[in-house]
């Protein structure tokens, strides 16, 4: 501002000097002219304000530009985070679905070989607490109060499991007791059960599995267990029967036990 004032005064002085040379009677010392000084001061103030306005406008533009850059960066960062979260969710969901499919395929399977190879897997068995009828022994020389037959078929995951032949014949228990047959036994692998008792008594199906030494009730058969993915079905002459091991054997009936994946 001082430079502007000085410049204005010098211009005025030059103008007055020219007038003197042209014959005008004007004083050559312009500095003593109060009006000139005031005009120069006012002009300097206006130019200073103008410079300040330009400076403020530049600062405002700079602030706005910085804000736009920051906003764009935040938006870009959020977009990257959202994309990462999306693909992470897709990956986790895919893994969960894969585990579910694997569980449905193999979840209910605990076959004998797997149980023997993994000692940490301990399954409870109905054969650990056998029915007293499974410990009774008979011979053909006895006057039997009951002698009839039922057919038994077993299917595990679509494959037939054969009922062993001579199951319940010449066991250590019955030979020691002086007989040679348990009250329920087989002579071949057709699944034909022979029910022979000294008295005419009811015979639960579970007795045969106790003699066999394997598990069977509504929770499963052998080392296979009912689960969220697998089920156990029993039919008698094609009709579903939910008595399982407690079903009382009847002469001439055909029994089917099916362990399978749930449909």
C-alpha positions as CSV (number, residue, x, y, z in Angstrom):
1,X,0.0,0.0,0.0
2,X,2.9,2.4,0.8
3,X,4.4,1.7,-2.6
4,X,1.0,2.5,-4.3
5,X,0.8,5.7,-2.3
6,X,4.4,6.7,-3.2
7,X,3.7,5.9,-6.9
8,X,0.6,8.0,-6.9
9,X,2.4,10.9,-5.3
10,X,5.3,10.7,-7.9
11,X,2.7,10.7,-10.7
12,X,1.1,13.8,-9.2
13,X,4.5,15.5,-8.8
14,X,5.4,14.7,-12.4
15,X,2.1,16.1,-13.6
16,X,2.6,19.3,-11.6
17,X,6.1,19.6,-12.9
18,X,4.8,19.4,-16.5
19,X,2.3,22.1,-15.7
20,X,5.1,24.4,-14.4
21,X,7.1,23.8,-17.6
22,X,3.9,24.7,-19.5
23,X,3.6,27.9,-17.7
24,X,1.0,26.9,-15.1
25,X,1.4,28.5,-11.6
26,X,1.2,25.2,-9.7
27,X,3.4,24.3,-6.7
28,X,6.0,21.7,-7.6
29,X,5.8,20.0,-4.0
30,X,2.8,17.7,-4.5
31,X,3.5,16.1,-1.1
32,X,2.0,19.1,0.6
33,X,-1.3,18.5,-1.2
34,X,-3.7,16.8,1.4
35,X,-6.3,15.8,-1.2
36,X,-3.7,14.0,-3.3
37,X,-2.5,12.1,-0.2
38,X,-6.0,11.1,0.7
39,X,-6.9,9.9,-2.8
40,X,-3.7,7.9,-2.9
41,X,-4.5,6.3,0.5
42,X,-8.0,5.4,-0.5
43,X,-6.8,3.9,-3.7
44,X,-4.3,1.7,-1.8
45,X,-7.1,0.5,0.6
46,X,-9.2,-0.5,-2.4
47,X,-6.4,-2.5,-4.0
48,X,-5.5,-4.1,-0.7
49,X,-9.1,-5.3,-0.2
50,X,-9.2,-6.5,-3.7
51,X,-6.0,-8.5,-3.1
52,X,-7.5,-9.9,0.1
53,X,-10.7,-11.0,-1.7
54,X,-8.6,-12.8,-4.3
55,X,-6.6,-14.4,-1.6
56,X,-9.7,-15.6,0.3
57,X,-11.2,-16.9,-2.9
58,X,-8.1,-18.9,-3.6
59,X,-8.1,-20.3,-0.1
60,X,-11.8,-21.3,-0.4
61,X,-11.1,-23.0,-3.8
62,X,-8.2,-24.9,-2.2
63,X,-10.3,-26.0,0.7
64,X,-13.1,-27.2,-1.6
65,X,-10.6,-29.1,-3.8
66,X,-9.1,-30.8,-0.7
67,X,-12.6,-31.7,0.5
68,X,-13.5,-33.2,-2.9
69,X,-10.3,-35.2,-2.9
70,X,-10.9,-36.5,0.6
71,X,-14.5,-37.4,-0.1
72,X,-13.5,-39.3,-3.3
73,X,-10.8,-41.2,-1.3
74,X,-13.4,-42.1,1.5
75,X,-15.9,-43.2,-1.2
76,X,-13.3,-45.3,-2.9
77,X,-12.1,-46.8,0.4
78,X,-15.7,-47.7,1.4
79,X,-16.3,-49.3,-2.0
80,X,-13.1,-51.4,-1.7
81,X,-14.2,-52.5,1.8
82,X,-17.7,-53.4,0.6
83,X,-16.3,-55.5,-2.3
84,X,-13.9,-57.3,0.1
85,X,-16.8,-58.0,2.6
86,X,-19.0,-59.3,-0.3
87,X,-16.4,-61.8,-1.6
88,X,-15.6,-62.9,2.0
89,X,-19.3,-63.6,2.6
90,X,-19.5,-65.5,-0.7
91,X,-16.5,-67.6,0.3
92,X,-17.7,-68.4,3.8
93,X,-21.2,-69.3,2.5
94,X,-19.7,-71.6,-0.1
95,X,-17.6,-73.4,2.5
96,X,-20.7,-73.9,4.8
97,X,-22.7,-75.3,1.9
98,X,-19.9,-77.7,1.0
99,X,-19.6,-78.9,4.6
100,X,-23.4,-79.5,4.7
101,X,-23.3,-81.5,1.5
102,X,-20.4,-83.6,2.8
103,X,-22.3,-84.1,6.1
104,X,-25.3,-85.3,4.2
105,X,-23.3,-87.8,2.2
106,X,-21.2,-89.3,5.1
107,X,-22.7,-87.9,8.3
108,X,-24.6,-91.0,9.3
109,X,-21.9,-93.5,8.4
110,X,-20.0,-95.2,11.2
111,X,-19.2,-98.7,9.8
112,X,-17.3,-101.3,11.8
113,X,-14.0,-100.7,10.1
114,X,-14.1,-96.9,11.0
115,X,-15.1,-97.6,14.6
116,X,-12.3,-100.1,15.0
117,X,-9.7,-97.7,13.5
118,X,-10.8,-94.8,15.7
119,X,-10.7,-95.9,19.4
120,X,-12.0,-92.5,20.4
121,X,-15.4,-93.3,18.9
122,X,-17.4,-95.2,21.5
123,X,-21.0,-96.0,20.7
124,X,-23.5,-97.4,23.2
125,X,-25.0,-100.7,22.2
126,X,-28.2,-102.5,23.2
127,X,-26.2,-105.7,23.2
128,X,-24.4,-104.4,26.3
129,X,-27.6,-105.0,28.2
130,X,-29.2,-108.1,26.7
131,X,-32.7,-109.3,27.2
132,X,-32.7,-112.4,29.5
133,X,-34.4,-114.5,26.8
134,X,-31.2,-114.1,24.7
135,X,-29.4,-116.2,27.3
136,X,-31.8,-119.1,27.2
137,X,-30.8,-122.3,25.3
138,X,-32.8,-125.1,23.7
139,X,-32.3,-128.4,21.9
140,X,-34.4,-130.2,19.4
141,X,-34.9,-133.0,22.0
142,X,-37.0,-130.7,24.2
143,X,-40.7,-130.5,24.0
144,X,-40.9,-127.0,22.6
145,X,-43.8,-124.8,23.4
146,X,-43.1,-122.7,20.3
147,X,-41.4,-123.2,17.0
148,X,-42.1,-120.8,14.2
149,X,-40.3,-118.5,11.7
150,X,-39.9,-114.9,10.5
151,X,-37.9,-113.5,7.6
152,X,-35.4,-110.6,8.3
153,X,-33.8,-108.3,5.7
154,X,-31.4,-105.5,6.5
155,X,-30.4,-102.6,4.1
156,X,-27.7,-100.1,4.9
157,X,-27.5,-97.1,2.6
158,X,-29.0,-99.0,-0.3
159,X,-27.0,-102.2,0.1
160,X,-28.3,-105.4,1.6
161,X,-26.5,-106.7,4.8
162,X,-26.7,-110.5,5.0
163,X,-27.8,-112.1,8.2
164,X,-25.1,-114.6,9.2
165,X,-25.8,-118.3,9.0
166,X,-25.8,-120.4,12.1
167,X,-26.1,-117.3,14.3
168,X,-27.0,-118.4,17.8
169,X,-26.0,-122.1,17.3
170,X,-23.2,-123.8,19.2
171,X,-22.2,-120.7,21.1
172,X,-20.0,-120.9,24.2
173,X,-23.0,-119.9,26.4
174,X,-25.4,-122.5,25.1
175,X,-22.9,-125.3,24.9
176,X,-22.0,-124.7,28.5
177,X,-25.6,-124.7,29.5
178,X,-26.0,-128.2,27.9
179,X,-28.0,-127.0,24.8
180,X,-26.9,-126.0,21.3
181,X,-29.2,-123.3,20.2
182,X,-30.4,-119.9,21.4
183,X,-34.1,-119.2,21.4
184,X,-33.8,-117.2,18.2
185,X,-31.2,-118.5,15.6
186,X,-30.5,-119.0,11.9
187,X,-29.4,-122.1,9.9
188,X,-28.5,-120.2,6.7
189,X,-27.9,-116.8,5.3
190,X,-31.3,-116.3,3.8
191,X,-32.5,-114.2,6.8
192,X,-34.9,-116.9,8.1
193,X,-35.2,-116.6,11.9
194,X,-36.1,-119.7,13.9
195,X,-38.0,-118.9,17.1
196,X,-37.9,-121.9,19.4
197,X,-38.8,-121.8,23.1
198,X,-39.5,-124.3,25.8
199,X,-42.6,-122.3,26.8
200,X,-44.9,-120.4,24.4
201,X,-43.7,-116.9,25.1
202,X,-43.6,-113.6,23.2
203,X,-40.2,-113.0,21.6
204,X,-39.1,-109.4,20.9
205,X,-37.0,-108.9,17.7
206,X,-34.3,-107.3,19.8
207,X,-33.5,-110.7,21.4
208,X,-32.0,-111.9,18.1
209,X,-29.7,-108.8,17.9
210,X,-28.6,-109.4,21.5
211,X,-27.7,-112.9,20.5
212,X,-25.9,-111.5,17.5
213,X,-24.1,-109.1,19.8
214,X,-24.9,-105.9,17.8
215,X,-26.9,-102.7,18.4
216,X,-30.5,-102.3,17.3
217,X,-33.3,-100.0,18.4
218,X,-34.9,-96.7,17.3
219,X,-31.5,-94.9,17.5
220,X,-29.8,-97.1,14.8
221,X,-28.5,-100.5,13.8
222,X,-24.9,-101.9,14.1
223,X,-22.7,-98.8,14.3
224,X,-25.0,-96.6,12.2
225,X,-27.0,-94.0,14.1
226,X,-30.0,-91.9,13.3
227,X,-29.0,-88.2,12.7
228,X,-30.2,-85.0,11.0
229,X,-29.2,-86.6,7.7
230,X,-30.0,-90.3,8.2
231,X,-33.0,-92.3,9.3
232,X,-34.0,-95.8,10.3
233,X,-37.2,-97.4,9.0
234,X,-38.7,-100.8,9.8
235,X,-41.5,-102.4,7.9
236,X,-43.5,-105.6,8.6
237,X,-45.0,-107.1,5.5
238,X,-44.4,-103.7,3.8
239,X,-46.1,-101.6,6.5
240,X,-44.1,-99.2,8.5
241,X,-43.6,-100.3,12.1
242,X,-42.0,-98.1,14.8
243,X,-41.7,-100.8,17.5
244,X,-38.2,-101.7,16.3
245,X,-36.4,-104.0,18.9
246,X,-39.7,-104.3,20.9
247,X,-41.6,-105.7,18.0
248,X,-42.9,-109.2,18.9
249,X,-42.0,-111.8,16.3
250,X,-45.0,-113.4,14.5
251,X,-44.8,-116.6,12.4
252,X,-44.6,-116.0,8.7
253,X,-44.0,-112.2,8.9
254,X,-41.4,-110.5,6.7
255,X,-39.4,-107.8,8.4
256,X,-37.2,-105.2,6.7
257,X,-34.9,-102.8,8.5
258,X,-33.6,-99.9,6.4
259,X,-30.9,-97.3,7.3
260,X,-30.7,-94.6,4.7
261,X,-30.2,-90.9,3.9
262,X,-33.2,-88.7,4.5
263,X,-34.8,-87.7,1.2
